[in-house]
Amino acid sequence: MKAVNVARVSTDEQKENSPEAQLFRVKEYCDRKKIDVIKEFSFSESAYKTKRDEFDKLLEYVQEVAKKEKIAVCFDKVDRLSRSVFDKRVGTLYEMAVADQIELHFVSDNQIINNQMSAVEKFQFGMSLGLAKYYSDAIGDNVKRAFEKKRRNGEWTGAVRLGYLNVPLDEGKRLRKDIIIDPERGHLIQKLFELYSTGNYSYTTLRDAIIKEGLTTLKGRAPSRSIIENILKDLFYCGTAVSKKYGSYTHKYPRLISRELFDRCQEIRLKRQKTPTKASSKIDYILGDGLLKCKNCGCAISFETKNKPSGKVYIIGSCTNAKGICKREYVNEKILLEPIYKILDKFGTITEDVQNDLVDELRKNTEAEVEYHQQQISRLRSEYDKIKKMDDNLIDMLASESITKDIYDKKHQEYADKLQTLEAELSVHREADYEYQTTVSTVISVARRARSIFENCSEPMQKRAFLKFLLQNPVVDGKNLEFSMASPFNLVLELADSPSLLPRQDSNLRPIDYIYP
């Protein structure tokens, strides 16, 4: 058999040594297996990008050669193929391997993907792809947690409000900053709220009045009407920071106004608006709120409650027929829930011994993650030092009048924000504990208890949220519910279908969709 060897890195910072090391290991493997190498590919390209030109060149070459003879496509590890289970290229190579056109060899992972794979090997391949994606996603999650810690400490990480200033606390290795009241504008923001609380001003007249008092933006311009409106609605000035993504929390910085003054301004503001519409009082259903779609037309399945003359109450659903192309066919909610309960029961057939054996096997594979962390720490340190040097040069440029004070402030703030983000990422990599084995164990544990969790949800909204977590693309065809299992529960279901699985030294699976009924 002949082989095509592949080395891939995600960033240019890894380019100096990682591809060479990968190709060395793969070449050594081919020599041991007496496989002739006919082509080598080495490139820097993120596995998360939709556009992967270099990988597409590899794929095109493999498809062309495979028309003439069966070849082996060799990678160092599974994550060098992809860190995304949704990459269509993974599916293409997998299908070619199943069709016996090629074999996929993952040298360091000791895995071979071909048409002779067992259920165990398919499951392990799918888990390897899932873990590769999980590991990169976990880094992003840990960075978010670092910023969550700042929020718990009352720190604000966003743009500074008009009326406040960002000031550096030190010039040490860990660049920190504080927020203080702007001595030029702080009292004018207070005056703005006081004037509006009298009820004698609209946004337009208030803007004119405060401009006469001397309020300007940080760039020295007159504030617009929308800026005035946003200031009056901003809780930051009375002690509460609000993030669209993370909600509100009490910040530690000085307050410009009292909460009482802020509330008076809101009462006046709301009186000037139209009376809001009343909230809907519709009944909530387990499978409602757009969870299910009609397979024929794609419209939502709506539900309603019916009362029989006997007093019995039941729930029925049907296509809304918003496109006017369906014949409305009603189906009892209990019928639609039946296939869901069957799947929940199947999850319960996984034994604790199988779960523990799989986790033990995964614990053997942490070496690659340690190497990944070391590479990322080196890259982040280099980037941090580069930005820190650029930030230090700004003061010299300001002193020599090469740049203006406005440009200095803007660039200094930009560099400070970048340094803060890099510090958070460095902290994440330093404190990494390689907990993905625990995550796999948790996923399987949740699946095994899925029916109990579902039944213990007291509200329809909670049950629906749990189903959204498990199901993918649920549709109704007549009176039948069809759906796929969302990743990674589709892999767990594969494990449930083979209850005698025992982890072995190899392999993996591309996620398989189950259609029910």
N, C-alpha and C positions, 0 to 999 in steps of 0.2 A: 504493500500500500504506500502511496505517496502522501505528503503532508504539506499544508499551508500553515505557517507559524505566524501568530499575531501577537503584537505587544501594543498596549494602549495605556496612555496616562490622561488624567483629566485636565491638568494645568501645565503651563509651560515651565513652572517652577520644578515640577517632577521630571522634566524632560532630560536632565543631565545624566541621570544614572538609572532610573527605573526601567525604561524600555530595554536597555542593554542587559540588565539583570534578568528581566522576563524572558528575553530571547535566549539567553544562555541556558536557563533552566529548561525551557521548552526544547532547545536543540539537544541538550544532554539526554532528555527523555526520549527523543526520536532516535538517538544513537543507540540507546539501550534496547529499544523496541525494534531496531533495524528498519526504521521508516525513513524513506528518502524525502528530504525537504526540497520542494520545487519552487517555493516562493515564500518570502517573508514580508510582512506588513508591520510598520511601526509608525504610530502617529499620536498626536496630542489632540484629544477631542472629548468633551464631556458626554457621558452616557445619558444625561438627562435632556439634552437638546433634541428637539424634533428633527432639526436639520443636521444630519450627520454625513457630510459629503465623503469623508475618508472611509468611513465604515461602509458606505454604499458602494465605493469602488471595490472594497474587499468582497462584498456580497455578490457583485456583478461578476467578479473573477471566479469565485467559487461556483456560481451557477453555470458558468460557461464550461469550466473544467469538468464539472460533475456530469455533464451531458455525455462525456467520452469515457470517464472511468470514476470509480468510487474513490474518494480521497478523505483524509483526516484533516479537520480544521482544529488547530491546537492553540489553546490559551493557557496562561499560567494559572489563573483562578477564574471562577465563575463571574466575579464582579468586573473582570476585564472585558467580558462579553457585554454586560449591561448592568446598570443599577436600577433598572426600571422594568417591572413585570409587564408593563403595558407597551413596551417597545415592539413594534410590529416586526422588526428585523429578527428578534429572538424567536418569534413564532415561525418565521420563514425558515430559519436554520433548523429549528426543532422538527418541523414537518419534513424537511429534506432528510434528516437523520432517521425519522420514523419510516420514511419511504425507502430506506437503505441506499440513498444516493451519496450520503456522506456520514462521517462520524464526528462528534464533537468531543475533544479530549481536553480535560482540565487537569493539568499536570500536578500542581501542588495540592489540589483538592482530591486527587486520585479518583476522578469521575470520568466515565465514558458514556456518552449519550448515543444510542443506536437503536435499531429495531428489535433488539433482544432485551430491552429494559423490563424489569419487574415493577410491580406497583410500588414497592419500597423505593426503588431507584427513581421512579417518577416523582414520588412524594418528596424525596430529599432534594431533587433538582429544583422543584418549585419552591421549597423552603429556602434553598440557597439564594435564588433570585429575590425572594421576598425579604430575606435578611440583608442582602446587599442594599436594597432600597431602604429598608428600615434604618440601617446604620447611618446613611447619609441624612435621612429625615430626622433622626434622633439628634444629630448635631445642631440642626436648625431649632429643634424643640428646646435643647439645652440652652442655646443662646437666648431664646425667648424667656426661659426660666430665670436667666441671669438678670434680664430686665424686669421681670416680675419681682425679684428681690429688691431692686431699686424702688419699685412702686410701693412695696411693703414698708420701705424705709422713708416713704414720703418724698422721694426724689422724682423730678420731672425730666424726661428724656427727649421731649419734643421741642418745638420752636418756642422761644421766649415770647411772652405776651407784651403788647405795647403797654408801657408803664413800668416794665421791669428790664433789668439788664443781666446778661451772663458775665460773670467774672471768674477768672481762674483762681483756684485755691493754692496751687503750687505748680512748680515747673519740674517736678520730679519725674521718675519713670512712669508712675501712674498719674496721668493727667486727670485732674478732677476740677469741676467747676461748680459754682454756686449761683443762685439767682437772688438779686437784691432789687429794691425799689429804685427806679430811675429818678434821680434827683431833679431832672428837668421836666419829666412828664407825669410822674406818679401822682402829684397833687391835682393835675388836670384831669386824670382819669377819675379821681374822687369827685371832682366838681361835676364831671359828666353825669355820674349816677345821681348826684344830689339834684341837679337841674331836672333830670327826667322824672325823678320821684315826685316832683310838684304836680305832674299831670298837665303842665302847660306847654309841653313841647312835643312836636312830632320828630321823626328821625331827621327830616330836612332842616327844621328850625333849630334843633339841637346841634346839628352839625355846624350850622352857621355860627351859633353862639360859642361853641367850644373852639372853633378856628380863631375867632376874635380873641379868645383867651390865650391863644398861642400854641395849641396842640398840633404837633406834626408827627408823621411816621418816623421810623429810624432813618429813613432816607431823606428826611427833611421835607416831605411833601404833605399837602393837606389831606387828611383822612377822608376816604370816600364814605358815602351813605351806608354801604354794606359793612364797612369797618366799624362804624358807629353801632350798627345793629348787632354785629357779632360781639362787640365788647359788652353790650348790655345783657346779652344772653350767656356770657361766659362766667361759670362758677369759680374759675381760678382766682378771681379778684377777691372772693370772700372765703377762700381757704380750701376749695375742692377742685382737684384736677380731674378732668374728664377725657378719657380716651375712647374713640369710636369703637375700637377693637376690644379693649379690655375693661371698659366700664369706668366708674368713678372711685376716687380714693382721696383721703385728706393729705394734702401736701404740707411740707415742713417750712415753707417760705413765708415771709411776712404778708399780712393781708392788707389790701388797700381800702376795703370797705367791710362793713358788718354784714352778716347774713340777713338781718332785718331790713337794711337798706336795699339789698339785692332783691329780696322777696317783694318789697313795695314796688320796685321797678317792674317785676314780672307781672304783678297784678294789673298795673297800668298798661303794660304791653299787650296782655291777653284781652283786655277790654276793647282794645282797638282792632282786634281781629274778629273775624266771623265766628259765630258759635260753632264749635266742632260737631261733627255728626256723631250720633250715638253709636256706641259699640254694638256689634252684632251679638245676638243671643242664640245663635244656632247651636244645635246639639253636636257634640264631638263624638266621632266614631273611630274605632280602632283602625280600620282600613281607609278612612276618609282623608281629607286635607290633601288630595292630589297624590296619595301614595300609589294608587293603581291607575293604569291607563288602559284604554281599549286597544286590543291588538289590531283591530280592523282599521280604525281611523285615528288613533293616537289621542283622542279626547279623554278627559278625566272620568273616572268612575265615581259617581256620587251615591250617597246613601241616605235612606230615610227610614223612619220608624212607622210601622203599621200596627194597628190594633184590630184583632179579630173580635167578632161579636161575643165570643166566649170570654173575652177579657185578656187573652194571651197576647203578649207584645213580641214582635219580631222585627229584625232589621234586614232590609233588602237593598241591593245596589244595582245600578245600571249605568250604561254609557250616557253621558250628558247629551250626546248626539249634536254637539255644537256645530259640526260641519254639515249636518243634514244628510248623511249618507249611510247611517246605521239604522237598523230596526231595534228599538229599545227592547232588551231582554232582561228581565229581572232575575236576580239570583240571591238566595239567602246568604247572609254573612257567614253563618256556620259552615256552609258548603265551601266557601272560599278559604276558610281557616283550616279545613281538614288537611290539605297537603302540607301546610306550614307545621301543624302539630306532628305529622309523620316525620318531617325532617328533624324537628326538635327532639323527638324520641330517638331517632337514629344517632344523633350526637351522644346520647346517653349510653350507647353501647361501647364507647371507648373506655378501656380499662385504665386504671391509674398506673399499672405496671408499664403499659405501652407508652404512656405519657412520660414517665420517668426515664425509660430507656432512651427515648428520642432526645430528651434534654441532656442526658449524660453524653450522648454522641456529639451533640453540638458544642459542648464545653471543650472539646478537643481542638476546636478550630479558631481559637482566639489569637493565634500568632499573627495572622494577617491583619487583624484589627489593631494590634499594637504597632505594627509597622506603619499602618495608615496614619495613626495618631502622631507618630514621630515625624513623618513627612509633613503633615499639616502644621505642626508646631514650628518646624523650620521655616516653612513658607510664611506663616503669619508673623514670626519674629522679623524676617527680612522686610516684609511689607510695612510693619510697624516702624522699624528704624528709618525706612525711607520717608514715610509721611512725617515722622517726628523731625527729621532733618529739614524737610521742606517747611514745616511750621516754624522751626527755629530761625530759618533764613528770612522769614517775613519781617521780623523786627528790624533787621539790618536794611531791608528794602524800604521800610517806612522811614527809618532814620536818614537814609540817603535820598528820600523823596522820590524814589523810583515808583512807588505806588501811593495812592491816597489813603486817608484814614478809613474811608468807607470800604475800599477794596480790602484793606488789611483786616477789618472786622469781619467781613464776609468770608474771606479765605480762612482766617483763623478759626472761625466757628465751624466751617466745613471740615478742616483738618481735625479739630477737637472731636467732632462727632464720629469721624472715621476711626480715630484712635480708640474711642470708647467702645465702638463695636468690635474692633480687633482684640481689645483686652478681654471682652466677654467671650469671644471665640477661643482665645488662648486658655482662659480659665476652664472652659468646657473640656478642651482636649487634655489639659493637665489632670483634671479630676475624673476623666472617663473611667468607668468601672466595668465596661463590657457586659452590660446587663441584658443583652439580647436573648440569652438563654432563658432568663426569667420571663421575658416578654412572650416567648413561644409557649412556655409552660402556662402563663396566664391565659393566652388565647385558647389553648386546648381545655383548660379548666373551666373557662366561661362557656365554651361550647358544650362540655359535658353536663353543665347545669342549666342549659339554655331554657328548657321547658319550665323549670322551677322559677327562673328569673322572670320569664315572660308572665307566668301566672300570678306571681307576687306583685306585679305592677298594678297599683290600685286605680290609676287613671288611664283612659283610652289614649291620651297623648303620650304617656310613658310607654305603653305597649307599642304604639306606632313608632316611637323613636327607636325602640329596640329592634323592630323589624327593619327599619331603614339601615340599621347597623349590620344586619345579616343578609338582607335580600338585595339583589341587583336586577334592575329592569323588570319589575313585576308587571305583568299584563293580564287582562282577562279576555279569554277567547270563548264567547258564548257564556257558558256557566263554568268554565274551567279556568283555574288560576295557573299561570306559567311564570316561572322566575328562575334566575340563576343565583348561586350563592356568591356573595361578595368575598373578595380576597381579604384575609387569608382563610376564611371559613370554608371556601371551596376545597382547599387543601386538607383541612381537618376532616371534611366529609369523605375525602378519598381514604383517609386513615380509618374512618368508621366503616367504610366498605370492605376494608381488609383488617379485621380485628386481630389477626395473628401476626401482624407486622413486627419485625424486629429490626432495629437499625443495623445497617451494614456499612462497609467502608466507602460506599460510593454514592452516588447519583442524585437524580433529580427529575422534577416533572414540570412541564409547562402547565399552568393552572387550567383545570378542566371545568367547563360549565355544566351544571346539572339542570335539566329542564323538568319542571313538575307541572302537572302530573305526567 
